[in-house]
Amino acid sequence: MIVCQCNGVSDRTIRRAIRGGAASCREIARSCNAGTFCGGCRPAIAELIREEQSDAVVEAAGSGLAAAAS
């Protein structure tokens, strides 16, 4: 799905940037240009950041629990 209409940036591209270390709208903008024109997509970008960060926390906790149970 296209998140940034102005620059044609998809959620996949933004998620890839987040997984690559981008942790703010500014860092996403530097990485893939999303949110650099009108800024209307910045709330959606911020939500993707929250989703990816919470997924990473859950994965990390899950792998810790699995290791502790072994």
PyMOL Python script that loads the backbone (N, CA, C, O; Angstrom):
from pymol import cmd

cmd.read_pdbstr("""\
ATOM      1  N   MET A   1       0.850  -1.172   0.000  1.00  0.00           N
ATOM      2  CA  MET A   1       0.000   0.000   0.000  1.00  0.00           C
ATOM      3  C   MET A   1       0.898   1.239   0.000  1.00  0.00           C
ATOM      4  O   MET A   1       1.895   1.300   0.721  1.00  0.00           O
ATOM      5  N   ILE A   2       0.533   2.208  -0.809  1.00  0.00           N
ATOM      6  CA  ILE A   2       1.285   3.461  -0.867  1.00  0.00           C
ATOM      7  C   ILE A   2       0.916   4.317   0.347  1.00  0.00           C
ATOM      8  O   ILE A   2      -0.256   4.618   0.573  1.00  0.00           O
ATOM      9  N   VAL A   3       1.920   4.700   1.114  1.00  0.00           N
ATOM     10  CA  VAL A   3       1.719   5.542   2.295  1.00  0.00           C
ATOM     11  C   VAL A   3       1.978   6.998   1.929  1.00  0.00           C
ATOM     12  O   VAL A   3       1.189   7.878   2.274  1.00  0.00           O
ATOM     13  N   CYS A   4       3.065   7.249   1.240  1.00  0.00           N
ATOM     14  CA  CYS A   4       3.413   8.614   0.821  1.00  0.00           C
ATOM     15  C   CYS A   4       3.029   8.772  -0.646  1.00  0.00           C
ATOM     16  O   CYS A   4       3.737   8.311  -1.542  1.00  0.00           O
ATOM     17  N   GLN A   5       1.902   9.428  -0.871  1.00  0.00           N
ATOM     18  CA  GLN A   5       1.402   9.627  -2.232  1.00  0.00           C
ATOM     19  C   GLN A   5       2.324  10.542  -3.041  1.00  0.00           C
ATOM     20  O   GLN A   5       2.533  10.320  -4.233  1.00  0.00           O
ATOM     21  N   CYS A   6       2.863  11.551  -2.402  1.00  0.00           N
ATOM     22  CA  CYS A   6       3.690  12.525  -3.118  1.00  0.00           C
ATOM     23  C   CYS A   6       4.935  11.886  -3.734  1.00  0.00           C
ATOM     24  O   CYS A   6       5.328  12.226  -4.851  1.00  0.00           O
ATOM     25  N   ASN A   7       5.545  10.967  -3.004  1.00  0.00           N
ATOM     26  CA  ASN A   7       6.781  10.353  -3.470  1.00  0.00           C
ATOM     27  C   ASN A   7       6.617   8.883  -3.839  1.00  0.00           C
ATOM     28  O   ASN A   7       7.592   8.224  -4.199  1.00  0.00           O
ATOM     29  N   GLY A   8       5.400   8.365  -3.753  1.00  0.00           N
ATOM     30  CA  GLY A   8       5.134   6.990  -4.149  1.00  0.00           C
ATOM     31  C   GLY A   8       5.854   5.954  -3.304  1.00  0.00           C
ATOM     32  O   GLY A   8       6.374   4.973  -3.837  1.00  0.00           O
ATOM     33  N   VAL A   9       5.892   6.161  -1.987  1.00  0.00           N
ATOM     34  CA  VAL A   9       6.609   5.254  -1.091  1.00  0.00           C
ATOM     35  C   VAL A   9       5.609   4.323  -0.406  1.00  0.00           C
ATOM     36  O   VAL A   9       4.612   4.769   0.162  1.00  0.00           O
ATOM     37  N   SER A  10       5.891   3.037  -0.469  1.00  0.00           N
ATOM     38  CA  SER A  10       4.986   2.036   0.099  1.00  0.00           C
ATOM     39  C   SER A  10       5.282   1.750   1.566  1.00  0.00           C
ATOM     40  O   SER A  10       6.339   2.105   2.088  1.00  0.00           O
ATOM     41  N   ASP A  11       4.323   1.100   2.215  1.00  0.00           N
ATOM     42  CA  ASP A  11       4.532   0.683   3.603  1.00  0.00           C
ATOM     43  C   ASP A  11       5.675  -0.321   3.697  1.00  0.00           C
ATOM     44  O   ASP A  11       6.400  -0.331   4.692  1.00  0.00           O
ATOM     45  N   ARG A  12       5.850  -1.158   2.694  1.00  0.00           N
ATOM     46  CA  ARG A  12       6.960  -2.124   2.705  1.00  0.00           C
ATOM     47  C   ARG A  12       8.309  -1.420   2.746  1.00  0.00           C
ATOM     48  O   ARG A  12       9.206  -1.820   3.489  1.00  0.00           O
ATOM     49  N   THR A  13       8.444  -0.375   1.947  1.00  0.00           N
ATOM     50  CA  THR A  13       9.696   0.386   1.921  1.00  0.00           C
ATOM     51  C   THR A  13       9.939   1.050   3.266  1.00  0.00           C
ATOM     52  O   THR A  13      11.063   1.051   3.768  1.00  0.00           O
ATOM     53  N   ILE A  14       8.893   1.611   3.847  1.00  0.00           N
ATOM     54  CA  ILE A  14       9.027   2.273   5.148  1.00  0.00           C
ATOM     55  C   ILE A  14       9.359   1.251   6.229  1.00  0.00           C
ATOM     56  O   ILE A  14      10.230   1.499   7.063  1.00  0.00           O
ATOM     57  N   ARG A  15       8.678   0.107   6.228  1.00  0.00           N
ATOM     58  CA  ARG A  15       8.975  -0.942   7.212  1.00  0.00           C
ATOM     59  C   ARG A  15      10.413  -1.431   7.078  1.00  0.00           C
ATOM     60  O   ARG A  15      11.079  -1.693   8.080  1.00  0.00           O
ATOM     61  N   ARG A  16      10.887  -1.554   5.849  1.00  0.00           N
ATOM     62  CA  ARG A  16      12.276  -1.974   5.619  1.00  0.00           C
ATOM     63  C   ARG A  16      13.247  -0.946   6.216  1.00  0.00           C
ATOM     64  O   ARG A  16      14.257  -1.315   6.815  1.00  0.00           O
ATOM     65  N   ALA A  17      12.937   0.332   6.050  1.00  0.00           N
ATOM     66  CA  ALA A  17      13.785   1.387   6.610  1.00  0.00           C
ATOM     67  C   ALA A  17      13.783   1.325   8.133  1.00  0.00           C
ATOM     68  O   ALA A  17      14.820   1.526   8.765  1.00  0.00           O
ATOM     69  N   ILE A  18      12.629   1.048   8.720  1.00  0.00           N
ATOM     70  CA  ILE A  18      12.531   0.949  10.184  1.00  0.00           C
ATOM     71  C   ILE A  18      13.353  -0.232  10.678  1.00  0.00           C
ATOM     72  O   ILE A  18      14.100  -0.116  11.650  1.00  0.00           O
ATOM     73  N   ARG A  19      13.213  -1.363  10.007  1.00  0.00           N
ATOM     74  CA  ARG A  19      14.002  -2.550  10.385  1.00  0.00           C
ATOM     75  C   ARG A  19      15.490  -2.317  10.188  1.00  0.00           C
ATOM     76  O   ARG A  19      16.320  -2.963  10.828  1.00  0.00           O
ATOM     77  N   GLY A  20      15.822  -1.384   9.295  1.00  0.00           N
ATOM     78  CA  GLY A  20      17.210  -1.017   9.059  1.00  0.00           C
ATOM     79  C   GLY A  20      17.740   0.004  10.043  1.00  0.00           C
ATOM     80  O   GLY A  20      18.906   0.393   9.964  1.00  0.00           O
ATOM     81  N   GLY A  21      16.903   0.445  10.971  1.00  0.00           N
ATOM     82  CA  GLY A  21      17.372   1.346  12.011  1.00  0.00           C
ATOM     83  C   GLY A  21      16.707   2.705  12.090  1.00  0.00           C
ATOM     84  O   GLY A  21      16.922   3.427  13.063  1.00  0.00           O
ATOM     85  N   ALA A  22      15.908   3.080  11.104  1.00  0.00           N
ATOM     86  CA  ALA A  22      15.227   4.373  11.162  1.00  0.00           C
ATOM     87  C   ALA A  22      14.178   4.339  12.273  1.00  0.00           C
ATOM     88  O   ALA A  22      13.351   3.428  12.328  1.00  0.00           O
ATOM     89  N   ALA A  23      14.219   5.337  13.154  1.00  0.00           N
ATOM     90  CA  ALA A  23      13.332   5.324  14.318  1.00  0.00           C
ATOM     91  C   ALA A  23      12.502   6.599  14.463  1.00  0.00           C
ATOM     92  O   ALA A  23      11.864   6.807  15.495  1.00  0.00           O
ATOM     93  N   SER A  24      12.506   7.443  13.450  1.00  0.00           N
ATOM     94  CA  SER A  24      11.708   8.676  13.497  1.00  0.00           C
ATOM     95  C   SER A  24      11.277   9.040  12.081  1.00  0.00           C
ATOM     96  O   SER A  24      11.811   8.524  11.099  1.00  0.00           O
ATOM     97  N   CYS A  25      10.310   9.931  11.998  1.00  0.00           N
ATOM     98  CA  CYS A  25       9.859  10.387  10.679  1.00  0.00           C
ATOM     99  C   CYS A  25      11.009  11.040   9.918  1.00  0.00           C
ATOM    100  O   CYS A  25      11.118  10.875   8.703  1.00  0.00           O
ATOM    101  N   ARG A  26      11.847  11.762  10.604  1.00  0.00           N
ATOM    102  CA  ARG A  26      12.989  12.423   9.959  1.00  0.00           C
ATOM    103  C   ARG A  26      13.952  11.388   9.373  1.00  0.00           C
ATOM    104  O   ARG A  26      14.448  11.553   8.259  1.00  0.00           O
ATOM    105  N   GLU A  27      14.213  10.319  10.132  1.00  0.00           N
ATOM    106  CA  GLU A  27      15.105   9.272   9.642  1.00  0.00           C
ATOM    107  C   GLU A  27      14.486   8.512   8.472  1.00  0.00           C
ATOM    108  O   GLU A  27      15.193   8.112   7.547  1.00  0.00           O
ATOM    109  N   ILE A  28      13.169   8.313   8.511  1.00  0.00           N
ATOM    110  CA  ILE A  28      12.468   7.682   7.385  1.00  0.00           C
ATOM    111  C   ILE A  28      12.602   8.581   6.157  1.00  0.00           C
ATOM    112  O   ILE A  28      12.866   8.095   5.058  1.00  0.00           O
ATOM    113  N   ALA A  29      12.424   9.865   6.338  1.00  0.00           N
ATOM    114  CA  ALA A  29      12.538  10.815   5.220  1.00  0.00           C
ATOM    115  C   ALA A  29      13.924  10.744   4.593  1.00  0.00           C
ATOM    116  O   ALA A  29      14.054  10.742   3.369  1.00  0.00           O
ATOM    117  N   ARG A  30      14.953  10.685   5.422  1.00  0.00           N
ATOM    118  CA  ARG A  30      16.322  10.583   4.902  1.00  0.00           C
ATOM    119  C   ARG A  30      16.537   9.267   4.160  1.00  0.00           C
ATOM    120  O   ARG A  30      17.252   9.212   3.159  1.00  0.00           O
ATOM    121  N   SER A  31      15.915   8.224   4.663  1.00  0.00           N
ATOM    122  CA  SER A  31      16.117   6.893   4.104  1.00  0.00           C
ATOM    123  C   SER A  31      15.411   6.679   2.769  1.00  0.00           C
ATOM    124  O   SER A  31      16.000   6.134   1.835  1.00  0.00           O
ATOM    125  N   CYS A  32      14.142   7.108   2.673  1.00  0.00           N
ATOM    126  CA  CYS A  32      13.374   6.768   1.470  1.00  0.00           C
ATOM    127  C   CYS A  32      12.517   7.915   0.933  1.00  0.00           C
ATOM    128  O   CYS A  32      11.703   7.704   0.035  1.00  0.00           O
ATOM    129  N   ASN A  33      12.687   9.108   1.464  1.00  0.00           N
ATOM    130  CA  ASN A  33      11.971  10.317   1.014  1.00  0.00           C
ATOM    131  C   ASN A  33      10.507  10.378   1.412  1.00  0.00           C
ATOM    132  O   ASN A  33       9.832  11.341   1.049  1.00  0.00           O
ATOM    133  N   ALA A  34       9.985   9.409   2.131  1.00  0.00           N
ATOM    134  CA  ALA A  34       8.583   9.465   2.556  1.00  0.00           C
ATOM    135  C   ALA A  34       8.404  10.621   3.540  1.00  0.00           C
ATOM    136  O   ALA A  34       9.203  10.788   4.461  1.00  0.00           O
ATOM    137  N   GLY A  35       7.367  11.403   3.341  1.00  0.00           N
ATOM    138  CA  GLY A  35       7.057  12.508   4.244  1.00  0.00           C
ATOM    139  C   GLY A  35       7.831  13.775   3.999  1.00  0.00           C
ATOM    140  O   GLY A  35       7.804  14.682   4.832  1.00  0.00           O
ATOM    141  N   THR A  36       8.525  13.867   2.873  1.00  0.00           N
ATOM    142  CA  THR A  36       9.360  15.046   2.633  1.00  0.00           C
ATOM    143  C   THR A  36       8.675  16.157   1.853  1.00  0.00           C
ATOM    144  O   THR A  36       9.220  17.256   1.742  1.00  0.00           O
ATOM    145  N   PHE A  37       7.481  15.891   1.308  1.00  0.00           N
ATOM    146  CA  PHE A  37       6.842  16.935   0.512  1.00  0.00           C
ATOM    147  C   PHE A  37       5.735  17.613   1.301  1.00  0.00           C
ATOM    148  O   PHE A  37       5.969  18.668   1.891  1.00  0.00           O
ATOM    149  N   CYS A  38       4.556  17.054   1.330  1.00  0.00           N
ATOM    150  CA  CYS A  38       3.446  17.743   2.005  1.00  0.00           C
ATOM    151  C   CYS A  38       3.352  17.380   3.491  1.00  0.00           C
ATOM    152  O   CYS A  38       2.811  18.152   4.282  1.00  0.00           O
ATOM    153  N   GLY A  39       3.867  16.229   3.869  1.00  0.00           N
ATOM    154  CA  GLY A  39       3.832  15.821   5.272  1.00  0.00           C
ATOM    155  C   GLY A  39       2.542  15.151   5.712  1.00  0.00           C
ATOM    156  O   GLY A  39       2.413  14.769   6.875  1.00  0.00           O
ATOM    157  N   GLY A  40       1.591  15.003   4.809  1.00  0.00           N
ATOM    158  CA  GLY A  40       0.312  14.392   5.169  1.00  0.00           C
ATOM    159  C   GLY A  40       0.425  12.936   5.606  1.00  0.00           C
ATOM    160  O   GLY A  40      -0.451  12.423   6.302  1.00  0.00           O
ATOM    161  N   CYS A  41       1.494  12.276   5.201  1.00  0.00           N
ATOM    162  CA  CYS A  41       1.665  10.863   5.545  1.00  0.00           C
ATOM    163  C   CYS A  41       2.430  10.657   6.857  1.00  0.00           C
ATOM    164  O   CYS A  41       2.569   9.520   7.306  1.00  0.00           O
ATOM    165  N   ARG A  42       2.911  11.696   7.461  1.00  0.00           N
ATOM    166  CA  ARG A  42       3.718  11.540   8.680  1.00  0.00           C
ATOM    167  C   ARG A  42       2.986  10.818   9.807  1.00  0.00           C
ATOM    168  O   ARG A  42       3.613  10.016  10.499  1.00  0.00           O
ATOM    169  N   PRO A  43       1.690  11.060  10.030  1.00  0.00           N
ATOM    170  CA  PRO A  43       1.006  10.267  11.066  1.00  0.00           C
ATOM    171  C   PRO A  43       1.014   8.764  10.746  1.00  0.00           C
ATOM    172  O   PRO A  43       1.170   7.938  11.646  1.00  0.00           O
ATOM    173  N   ALA A  44       0.848   8.418   9.481  1.00  0.00           N
ATOM    174  CA  ALA A  44       0.879   7.001   9.088  1.00  0.00           C
ATOM    175  C   ALA A  44       2.279   6.433   9.255  1.00  0.00           C
ATOM    176  O   ALA A  44       2.437   5.282   9.663  1.00  0.00           O
ATOM    177  N   ILE A  45       3.292   7.224   8.947  1.00  0.00           N
ATOM    178  CA  ILE A  45       4.678   6.785   9.136  1.00  0.00           C
ATOM    179  C   ILE A  45       4.945   6.553  10.618  1.00  0.00           C
ATOM    180  O   ILE A  45       5.542   5.545  10.995  1.00  0.00           O
ATOM    181  N   ALA A  46       4.506   7.482  11.454  1.00  0.00           N
ATOM    182  CA  ALA A  46       4.692   7.334  12.902  1.00  0.00           C
ATOM    183  C   ALA A  46       4.006   6.066  13.413  1.00  0.00           C
ATOM    184  O   ALA A  46       4.542   5.383  14.287  1.00  0.00           O
ATOM    185  N   GLU A  47       2.845   5.752  12.886  1.00  0.00           N
ATOM    186  CA  GLU A  47       2.135   4.530  13.279  1.00  0.00           C
ATOM    187  C   GLU A  47       2.905   3.291  12.844  1.00  0.00           C
ATOM    188  O   GLU A  47       2.984   2.321  13.597  1.00  0.00           O
ATOM    189  N   LEU A  48       3.469   3.306  11.653  1.00  0.00           N
ATOM    190  CA  LEU A  48       4.287   2.179  11.200  1.00  0.00           C
ATOM    191  C   LEU A  48       5.509   1.991  12.096  1.00  0.00           C
ATOM    192  O   LEU A  48       5.897   0.863  12.397  1.00  0.00           O
ATOM    193  N   ILE A  49       6.107   3.092  12.516  1.00  0.00           N
ATOM    194  CA  ILE A  49       7.253   3.016  13.435  1.00  0.00           C
ATOM    195  C   ILE A  49       6.819   2.362  14.733  1.00  0.00           C
ATOM    196  O   ILE A  49       7.496   1.462  15.227  1.00  0.00           O
ATOM    197  N   ARG A  50       5.694   2.803  15.295  1.00  0.00           N
ATOM    198  CA  ARG A  50       5.187   2.204  16.545  1.00  0.00           C
ATOM    199  C   ARG A  50       4.916   0.716  16.373  1.00  0.00           C
ATOM    200  O   ARG A  50       5.283  -0.088  17.230  1.00  0.00           O
ATOM    201  N   GLU A  51       4.277   0.351  15.273  1.00  0.00           N
ATOM    202  CA  GLU A  51       3.971  -1.060  15.022  1.00  0.00           C
ATOM    203  C   GLU A  51       5.234  -1.900  14.936  1.00  0.00           C
ATOM    204  O   GLU A  51       5.338  -2.951  15.569  1.00  0.00           O
ATOM    205  N   GLU A  52       6.190  -1.430  14.148  1.00  0.00           N
ATOM    206  CA  GLU A  52       7.431  -2.196  13.962  1.00  0.00           C
ATOM    207  C   GLU A  52       8.222  -2.297  15.262  1.00  0.00           C
ATOM    208  O   GLU A  52       8.792  -3.346  15.563  1.00  0.00           O
ATOM    209  N   GLN A  53       8.258  -1.209  16.034  1.00  0.00           N
ATOM    210  CA  GLN A  53       8.994  -1.244  17.292  1.00  0.00           C
ATOM    211  C   GLN A  53       8.318  -2.166  18.297  1.00  0.00           C
ATOM    212  O   GLN A  53       9.003  -2.882  19.026  1.00  0.00           O
ATOM    213  N   SER A  54       6.989  -2.164  18.351  1.00  0.00           N
ATOM    214  CA  SER A  54       6.302  -3.048  19.293  1.00  0.00           C
ATOM    215  C   SER A  54       6.440  -4.500  18.850  1.00  0.00           C
ATOM    216  O   SER A  54       6.560  -5.388  19.695  1.00  0.00           O
ATOM    217  N   ASP A  55       6.426  -4.761  17.541  1.00  0.00           N
ATOM    218  CA  ASP A  55       6.648  -6.125  17.050  1.00  0.00           C
ATOM    219  C   ASP A  55       8.040  -6.609  17.415  1.00  0.00           C
ATOM    220  O   ASP A  55       8.222  -7.772  17.776  1.00  0.00           O
ATOM    221  N   ALA A  56       9.025  -5.720  17.325  1.00  0.00           N
ATOM    222  CA  ALA A  56      10.400  -6.096  17.664  1.00  0.00           C
ATOM    223  C   ALA A  56      10.525  -6.422  19.144  1.00  0.00           C
ATOM    224  O   ALA A  56      11.250  -7.345  19.512  1.00  0.00           O
ATOM    225  N   VAL A  57       9.827  -5.676  20.000  1.00  0.00           N
ATOM    226  CA  VAL A  57       9.863  -5.930  21.441  1.00  0.00           C
ATOM    227  C   VAL A  57       9.226  -7.282  21.741  1.00  0.00           C
ATOM    228  O   VAL A  57       9.753  -8.057  22.538  1.00  0.00           O
ATOM    229  N   VAL A  58       8.101  -7.561  21.106  1.00  0.00           N
ATOM    230  CA  VAL A  58       7.415  -8.840  21.326  1.00  0.00           C
ATOM    231  C   VAL A  58       8.299  -9.993  20.848  1.00  0.00           C
ATOM    232  O   VAL A  58       8.400 -11.017  21.524  1.00  0.00           O
ATOM    233  N   GLU A  59       8.937  -9.830  19.689  1.00  0.00           N
ATOM    234  CA  GLU A  59       9.819 -10.890  19.183  1.00  0.00           C
ATOM    235  C   GLU A  59      10.998 -11.115  20.128  1.00  0.00           C
ATOM    236  O   GLU A  59      11.361 -12.258  20.405  1.00  0.00           O
ATOM    237  N   ALA A  60      11.592 -10.038  20.619  1.00  0.00           N
ATOM    238  CA  ALA A  60      12.724 -10.148  21.521  1.00  0.00           C
ATOM    239  C   ALA A  60      12.301 -10.823  22.826  1.00  0.00           C
ATOM    240  O   ALA A  60      13.024 -11.671  23.350  1.00  0.00           O
ATOM    241  N   ALA A  61      11.156 -10.456  23.339  1.00  0.00           N
ATOM    242  CA  ALA A  61      10.657 -11.064  24.578  1.00  0.00           C
ATOM    243  C   ALA A  61      10.344 -12.528  24.349  1.00  0.00           C
ATOM    244  O   ALA A  61      10.640 -13.373  25.195  1.00  0.00           O
ATOM    245  N   GLY A  62       9.751 -12.827  23.218  1.00  0.00           N
ATOM    246  CA  GLY A  62       9.423 -14.213  22.897  1.00  0.00           C
ATOM    247  C   GLY A  62      10.650 -15.078  22.766  1.00  0.00           C
ATOM    248  O   GLY A  62      10.648 -16.222  23.221  1.00  0.00           O
ATOM    249  N   SER A  63      11.696 -14.564  22.155  1.00  0.00           N
ATOM    250  CA  SER A  63      12.908 -15.362  22.006  1.00  0.00           C
ATOM    251  C   SER A  63      13.610 -15.516  23.348  1.00  0.00           C
ATOM    252  O   SER A  63      14.268 -16.530  23.583  1.00  0.00           O
ATOM    253  N   GLY A  64      13.486 -14.547  24.219  1.00  0.00           N
ATOM    254  CA  GLY A  64      14.062 -14.664  25.562  1.00  0.00           C
ATOM    255  C   GLY A  64      13.338 -15.705  26.384  1.00  0.00           C
ATOM    256  O   GLY A  64      13.959 -16.466  27.126  1.00  0.00           O
ATOM    257  N   LEU A  65      12.013 -15.740  26.252  1.00  0.00           N
ATOM    258  CA  LEU A  65      11.230 -16.733  26.973  1.00  0.00           C
ATOM    259  C   LEU A  65      11.526 -18.135  26.463  1.00  0.00           C
ATOM    260  O   LEU A  65      11.618 -19.084  27.242  1.00  0.00           O
ATOM    261  N   ALA A  66      11.676 -18.255  25.147  1.00  0.00           N
ATOM    262  CA  ALA A  66      11.963 -19.562  24.585  1.00  0.00           C
ATOM    263  C   ALA A  66      13.325 -20.062  25.051  1.00  0.00           C
ATOM    264  O   ALA A  66      13.485 -21.248  25.340  1.00  0.00           O
ATOM    265  N   ALA A  67      14.308 -19.166  25.125  1.00  0.00           N
ATOM    266  CA  ALA A  67      15.644 -19.547  25.557  1.00  0.00           C
ATOM    267  C   ALA A  67      15.634 -19.920  27.035  1.00  0.00           C
ATOM    268  O   ALA A  67      16.326 -20.851  27.446  1.00  0.00           O
ATOM    269  N   ALA A  68      14.852 -19.199  27.835  1.00  0.00           N
ATOM    270  CA  ALA A  68      14.787 -19.479  29.270  1.00  0.00           C
ATOM    271  C   ALA A  68      14.096 -20.809  29.547  1.00  0.00           C
ATOM    272  O   ALA A  68      14.417 -21.487  30.523  1.00  0.00           O
ATOM    273  N   ALA A  69      13.154 -21.179  28.697  1.00  0.00           N
ATOM    274  CA  ALA A  69      12.414 -22.428  28.886  1.00  0.00           C
ATOM    275  C   ALA A  69      13.236 -23.645  28.490  1.00  0.00           C
ATOM    276  O   ALA A  69      12.927 -24.763  28.903  1.00  0.00           O
ATOM    277  N   SER A  70      14.277 -23.443  27.696  1.00  0.00           N
ATOM    278  CA  SER A  70      15.099 -24.578  27.212  1.00  0.00           C
ATOM    279  C   SER A  70      16.006 -25.113  28.283  1.00  0.00           C
ATOM    280  O   SER A  70      16.756 -26.059  28.042  1.00  0.00           O
TER     281      SER A  70
END
""", "prot")
cmd.dss("prot")
cmd.show_as("cartoon", "prot")
cmd.util.cbc("prot")
cmd.orient("prot")
